[in-house]
């Protein structure tokens, strides 16, 4: 089952359940966050709650998407309580691209391992632990809060000071924190972990800066287990022409870590188990147009598509004019 949020032609928010090619409103529910929190309090699954409600009015999701009425599939009324985070070097093909970005230009000896390659090897050796013990911790990064979320179909803003605006096709886990601090997974969604790869290539210690960019996820949340082997496509369209198209792989069959291990090393920090918060945690990728020497430009449209996740995720690149590139941010004393 897939979940999404739309705005009706009358301007009201509705939750849509999509199953077997049929999409219907969920009666008595106005947003996915409220639905998920209600389920944590009742001890009920989302599928059970929706089944109990029965199907509401039929919805044409593709028309709603074309009309700009599809929202991000979960939100928090206070954006500061939605956290965008992610992990890197988690996929079996992810090391080569990162290693080439971070390898010193003055050393050609393959024996001179970069920190990226060392981190990747740690994941290969210890990212899928046997039993319940946690495995090695992955690379982790922070992207921002709910103010950084771009809805499906909305533009991804590249700051004026950015060197690049590049896509990263990924799967994200969607979570809510119950009143008692317990972590509940709502499901999984496509995501575009939009980043500045040119800045990151200058020095890998700029990774944190390069990740402070908007992100998009959705349009739909897959409720239930993540498929072991996910095969999708990442595209960039420019002026109606496809300038980049490449498959991307995800799911644990294509990863050096288990999903459970990545979740553990995020939620082991109590700051990420605050009651009522929402987390969108991105699990990494091995496919980047940047690695194929594609340089994006304002107006390019990113499209990420994988069959288990329903509608594709589409966002255009837009150059933001605020703040100006050379403008200094002034801090005043109180």
C-alpha positions as CSV (number, residue, x, y, z in Angstrom):
1,X,0.0,0.0,0.0
2,X,1.1,3.5,-0.8
3,X,0.2,6.7,1.1
4,X,0.2,10.3,-0.2
5,X,-1.1,13.7,0.7
6,X,-3.0,15.9,-1.7
7,X,-4.9,19.2,-1.7
8,X,-8.4,18.9,-3.1
9,X,-9.7,21.4,-5.7
10,X,-11.5,23.0,-2.7
11,X,-8.2,23.6,-0.9
12,X,-8.5,20.9,1.8
13,X,-5.7,18.4,2.6
14,X,-6.5,14.7,2.3
15,X,-4.6,11.4,2.8
16,X,-4.8,9.0,-0.2
17,X,-4.3,5.3,0.0
18,X,-3.1,3.7,-3.3
19,X,-3.4,-0.1,-3.7
20,X,-3.7,-2.3,-6.8
21,X,-4.0,0.6,-9.1
22,X,-6.8,2.2,-7.2
23,X,-6.4,5.5,-5.1
24,X,-9.0,6.6,-2.6
25,X,-9.2,9.2,0.1
26,X,-9.0,7.8,3.7
27,X,-12.1,9.0,5.5
28,X,-11.7,10.9,8.7
29,X,-8.0,11.5,8.3
30,X,-6.6,14.8,7.1
31,X,-2.8,14.2,7.1
32,X,-0.3,11.3,7.4
33,X,1.4,12.6,10.5
34,X,-1.9,12.6,12.5
35,X,-2.7,9.2,11.1
36,X,0.7,7.8,12.2
37,X,0.6,9.3,15.6
38,X,-2.9,8.0,16.1
39,X,-1.7,4.5,15.3
40,X,1.2,4.8,17.8
41,X,-1.4,5.6,20.5
42,X,-3.9,2.9,19.6
43,X,-1.3,0.2,19.0
44,X,-2.7,-0.2,15.5
45,X,-0.9,-0.6,12.2
46,X,-1.4,2.0,9.4
47,X,-2.8,-0.7,7.1
48,X,-5.2,-1.8,9.8
49,X,-6.4,1.7,10.5
50,X,-7.0,2.4,6.8
51,X,-8.7,-0.9,6.4
52,X,-11.0,-0.1,9.3
53,X,-11.9,3.3,7.8
54,X,-12.7,1.8,4.4
55,X,-12.3,3.5,1.0
56,X,-13.4,7.1,0.5
57,X,-13.7,9.1,-2.7
58,X,-11.7,7.9,-5.6
59,X,-8.7,10.1,-6.5
60,X,-6.9,10.6,-9.8
61,X,-3.3,11.0,-8.4
62,X,-1.7,11.6,-11.8
63,X,-4.1,14.6,-12.5
64,X,-3.5,15.9,-9.0
65,X,0.3,15.7,-9.6
66,X,0.0,17.5,-12.9
67,X,-2.1,20.2,-11.3
68,X,0.5,20.8,-8.5
69,X,-1.8,19.4,-5.8
70,X,0.4,16.6,-4.5
71,X,2.2,17.5,-1.2
72,X,5.2,15.9,0.4
73,X,3.7,12.6,1.9
74,X,4.3,13.7,5.5
75,X,4.8,17.0,7.2
76,X,4.9,18.6,10.6
77,X,3.0,21.7,11.4
78,X,6.1,23.1,13.1
79,X,8.9,22.5,10.5
80,X,11.6,22.6,13.2
81,X,10.3,19.2,14.3
82,X,10.9,17.5,11.0
83,X,14.5,16.3,10.6
84,X,16.2,15.6,7.2
85,X,19.3,13.4,7.7
86,X,21.1,10.7,5.8
87,X,23.9,8.2,5.5
88,X,26.5,7.7,2.8
89,X,28.8,5.0,1.5
90,X,26.1,2.4,2.2
91,X,25.7,0.9,-1.3
92,X,27.9,-1.6,-3.0
93,X,28.7,0.7,-5.9
94,X,28.9,3.9,-3.9
95,X,32.6,3.9,-3.1
96,X,34.1,4.4,-6.5
97,X,32.4,7.8,-7.2
98,X,33.2,9.2,-3.8
99,X,36.8,7.8,-3.8
100,X,37.4,9.6,-7.1
101,X,36.1,12.8,-5.7
102,X,38.2,12.6,-2.6
103,X,41.5,11.1,-3.9
104,X,44.4,13.5,-3.7
105,X,45.6,14.7,-7.1
106,X,49.2,14.3,-5.9
107,X,49.0,10.6,-5.2
108,X,48.2,8.0,-7.8
109,X,49.1,5.0,-5.7
110,X,46.0,2.9,-5.1
111,X,47.5,1.8,-1.9
112,X,46.9,5.3,-0.6
113,X,43.3,4.7,0.6
114,X,41.0,7.7,1.0
115,X,39.0,8.0,4.2
116,X,35.9,7.4,1.9
117,X,37.3,4.0,0.8
118,X,38.2,3.1,4.4
119,X,34.6,3.9,5.5
120,X,33.2,1.9,2.7
121,X,35.3,-1.1,3.6
122,X,34.2,-0.8,7.2
123,X,30.6,-1.1,6.0
124,X,31.4,-4.1,3.8
125,X,33.1,-5.9,6.8
126,X,30.7,-4.9,9.5
127,X,27.5,-3.2,8.2
128,X,25.4,-6.4,8.2
129,X,25.9,-7.9,11.7
130,X,24.7,-11.3,12.6
131,X,22.0,-11.4,15.3
132,X,20.8,-8.4,17.1
133,X,24.1,-6.7,17.9
134,X,24.6,-3.4,16.1
135,X,27.2,-3.3,13.3
136,X,29.7,-0.6,12.4
137,X,28.3,2.9,12.2
138,X,28.0,4.5,8.8
139,X,28.9,8.0,7.6
140,X,26.1,10.3,8.8
141,X,25.0,13.8,7.8
142,X,22.4,16.5,8.5
143,X,20.5,18.2,5.8
144,X,18.1,20.5,7.6
145,X,14.6,20.6,9.0
146,X,11.1,20.9,7.4
147,X,11.9,24.3,6.0
148,X,14.3,22.5,3.6
149,X,11.6,20.1,2.1
150,X,10.6,20.6,-1.5
151,X,7.3,19.0,-2.4
152,X,7.1,16.7,-5.4
153,X,6.8,18.9,-8.5
154,X,8.2,21.9,-6.7
155,X,11.6,23.4,-7.5
156,X,14.8,22.5,-5.7
157,X,16.5,25.8,-4.9
158,X,20.3,26.0,-5.4
159,X,21.7,28.8,-3.2
160,X,23.4,31.6,-5.1
161,X,26.7,30.8,-3.3
162,X,26.5,27.1,-4.3
163,X,28.9,25.6,-6.8
164,X,26.6,22.9,-8.0
165,X,23.1,21.5,-7.7
166,X,23.1,17.8,-8.3
167,X,20.6,15.0,-7.7
168,X,21.1,11.9,-5.6
169,X,18.4,9.3,-6.2
170,X,17.8,7.4,-2.9
171,X,15.3,5.6,-0.7
172,X,14.3,7.4,2.5
173,X,12.8,6.0,5.7
174,X,9.9,8.0,7.1
175,X,9.5,7.9,10.9
176,X,7.5,9.4,13.8
177,X,8.4,9.4,17.4
178,X,5.6,8.3,19.8
179,X,4.6,10.1,23.0
180,X,6.9,7.7,25.0
181,X,9.9,8.2,22.8
182,X,9.5,4.9,20.8
183,X,10.5,5.1,17.1
184,X,7.9,4.0,14.5
185,X,8.5,3.6,10.8
186,X,5.7,4.9,8.6
187,X,7.3,3.5,5.5
188,X,9.8,4.2,2.7
189,X,9.8,6.8,-0.1
190,X,11.8,7.9,-3.1
191,X,14.0,10.8,-2.3
192,X,16.3,13.3,-4.0
193,X,19.1,14.0,-1.6
194,X,20.1,17.2,-3.5
195,X,23.7,18.2,-2.9
196,X,26.7,20.3,-4.0
197,X,29.2,17.9,-5.4
198,X,31.6,20.5,-6.7
199,X,32.0,22.0,-3.2
200,X,32.4,18.5,-1.7
201,X,35.2,17.7,-4.2
202,X,37.3,20.7,-3.0
203,X,37.8,18.9,0.3
204,X,35.8,16.0,1.8
205,X,35.6,18.0,5.0
206,X,33.2,20.3,3.1
207,X,30.7,17.4,3.0
208,X,28.7,18.9,5.8
209,X,28.4,22.2,3.9
210,X,27.5,20.4,0.7
211,X,24.6,18.6,2.3
212,X,22.9,21.7,3.7
213,X,20.5,21.9,0.7
214,X,16.9,21.3,0.1
215,X,15.6,17.7,-0.4
216,X,12.5,16.2,-1.9
217,X,10.8,12.9,-1.1
218,X,7.7,11.1,-2.2
219,X,5.2,11.5,-3.8
220,X,4.1,8.3,-2.1
221,X,5.2,6.4,1.0
222,X,5.5,2.6,0.6
223,X,3.9,1.1,3.8
224,X,5.5,-2.2,4.9
225,X,8.8,-3.9,4.3
226,X,11.4,-2.5,1.9
227,X,12.0,-4.8,-1.1
228,X,15.4,-6.5,-1.0
229,X,16.2,-5.5,-4.6
230,X,15.1,-2.1,-5.9
231,X,15.8,-1.2,-9.5
232,X,14.9,2.3,-10.5
233,X,15.9,5.0,-13.0
234,X,17.3,8.5,-12.5
235,X,16.8,11.0,-15.3
236,X,17.6,14.6,-16.0
237,X,15.5,16.4,-18.7
238,X,16.5,19.7,-20.2
239,X,14.2,21.6,-22.5
240,X,12.2,18.4,-23.2
241,X,15.4,16.4,-24.0
242,X,16.8,13.7,-21.7
243,X,20.4,14.6,-21.1
244,X,21.1,11.9,-18.4
245,X,19.4,8.5,-17.8
246,X,20.9,5.8,-15.6
247,X,19.6,2.9,-13.4
248,X,20.0,3.1,-9.7
249,X,19.9,0.2,-7.3
250,X,18.9,0.1,-3.7
251,X,17.5,-2.3,-1.1
252,X,19.6,-4.5,1.2
253,X,20.7,-6.8,-1.7
254,X,22.6,-3.8,-3.1
255,X,23.8,-2.3,0.2
256,X,26.7,-2.8,2.5
257,X,24.6,-2.1,5.6
258,X,21.2,-3.4,6.7
259,X,18.4,-0.9,7.1
260,X,18.2,-1.9,10.7
261,X,21.8,-1.0,11.3
262,X,21.4,2.4,9.7
263,X,18.3,3.1,11.7
264,X,20.0,2.0,15.0
265,X,22.9,4.4,14.4
266,X,20.6,7.3,13.8
267,X,18.1,6.7,16.6
268,X,20.7,5.7,19.2
269,X,21.0,9.4,19.9
270,X,18.3,10.5,22.3
271,X,18.0,13.9,20.6
272,X,16.4,12.0,17.7
273,X,13.8,10.3,19.9
274,X,11.9,13.4,21.0
275,X,8.1,12.7,21.2
276,X,6.1,14.0,18.3
277,X,9.1,14.6,15.9
278,X,9.2,13.4,12.3
279,X,12.4,12.0,10.7
280,X,13.1,11.6,7.0
281,X,16.4,9.6,6.8
282,X,18.0,8.9,3.4
283,X,19.9,5.7,3.0
284,X,22.5,6.7,0.3
285,X,23.0,6.1,-3.4
286,X,25.5,4.8,-5.9
287,X,24.3,6.8,-9.0
288,X,25.2,10.4,-9.6
289,X,25.0,12.4,-12.9
290,X,28.0,14.3,-11.5
291,X,30.1,11.2,-11.8
292,X,29.3,11.1,-15.5
293,X,30.5,14.7,-15.9
294,X,27.0,16.1,-16.3
295,X,26.7,19.7,-15.1
296,X,23.2,20.7,-14.2
297,X,21.6,24.0,-15.0
298,X,18.6,26.0,-13.8
299,X,15.5,24.6,-15.4
300,X,16.7,21.0,-15.5
301,X,14.1,18.6,-14.3
302,X,15.2,15.6,-12.1
303,X,13.1,12.5,-12.3
304,X,13.5,9.5,-10.0
305,X,11.4,6.5,-10.7
306,X,11.1,3.0,-9.2
307,X,8.0,0.7,-9.7
308,X,7.3,-0.2,-6.0
309,X,7.0,3.5,-5.0
310,X,4.2,4.6,-7.3
311,X,4.5,8.0,-9.0
312,X,7.9,9.2,-9.9
313,X,9.6,12.0,-8.0
314,X,10.0,15.1,-10.2
315,X,11.6,18.4,-9.3
316,X,13.2,21.2,-11.3
317,X,16.4,23.0,-10.4
318,X,16.1,26.6,-9.6
319,X,18.8,29.1,-8.8
320,X,17.9,31.2,-5.7
321,X,18.9,34.8,-5.6
322,X,19.0,35.2,-1.8
323,X,21.4,35.8,-0.3
324,X,23.7,37.2,-3.0
325,X,26.9,35.3,-3.6
326,X,29.2,37.9,-2.1
327,X,26.9,39.4,0.5
328,X,28.1,39.0,4.1
329,X,25.5,38.0,6.6
330,X,25.5,40.6,9.4
331,X,25.0,39.5,13.0
332,X,23.9,42.2,15.4
333,X,24.4,42.3,19.2
334,X,21.4,42.4,21.5
